[in-house]
Amino acid sequence: MLYIDPNVAIWLLFFGASACAFMVGKLFTRVDQETIIDRTIQVLIDRDFVKYKILDDGEIELLPVND
């Protein structure tokens, strides 16, 4: 008959649950790089950290800052 020490079983269960929780968290928080860049630029624009111009097609063009 197969016998597993209860302490070993608890640790295996703990590590298995931790791995599952990590993967679930990783899948639910996946945001692509393009979205992160867009959000960062929008925050910089909203807080007046950058100069910008909105083009005819709706694109935002960042303008160089000359000190």
C-alpha positions in Angstrom: 0.0 0.0 0.0 1.2 3.5 -0.8 1.9 5.6 2.3 2.7 9.4 2.2 3.8 11.2 5.3 1.2 13.8 6.2 3.8 16.5 6.4 5.0 15.8 2.9 1.4 15.7 1.7 0.7 19.1 3.2 3.8 20.6 1.6 3.0 19.1 -1.8 -0.6 20.5 -1.5 0.8 23.9 -0.5 3.3 24.2 -3.4 0.6 22.9 -5.9 -1.9 25.5 -4.7 0.8 28.2 -4.8 1.7 27.3 -8.4 -2.0 27.4 -9.4 -2.6 30.8 -7.7 0.5 32.2 -9.4 -0.7 31.1 -12.9 -4.2 32.3 -12.3 -2.9 35.7 -11.2 -0.5 35.8 -14.2 -3.3 35.1 -16.6 -5.8 37.7 -15.1 -3.2 40.5 -15.0 -1.8 40.1 -18.5 -1.7 43.4 -20.3 0.0 43.8 -23.6 2.9 46.2 -24.1 1.0 48.5 -26.4 -1.7 49.2 -23.8 0.9 50.0 -21.1 2.6 52.5 -23.4 -0.7 54.1 -24.4 -1.7 54.5 -20.7 1.7 55.9 -19.8 1.6 58.5 -22.5 -2.0 59.4 -21.6 -1.1 60.0 -18.0 1.9 62.2 -19.0 -0.4 64.2 -21.2 -3.1 64.5 -18.6 -0.6 65.8 -16.0 1.1 68.2 -18.5 4.5 66.6 -18.4 4.8 66.5 -22.2 4.0 68.7 -25.2 1.8 67.1 -27.8 -0.3 67.7 -30.9 -3.4 65.8 -32.0 -3.1 65.0 -35.7 -6.1 64.9 -38.2 -6.3 61.1 -37.9 -6.6 61.2 -34.1 -3.0 60.1 -33.5 -1.1 61.9 -30.8 2.3 63.3 -31.8 4.8 64.1 -29.0 6.7 67.3 -29.6 10.3 67.9 -28.6 10.9 70.1 -25.6 13.6 72.7 -26.1 14.8 74.1 -22.8 
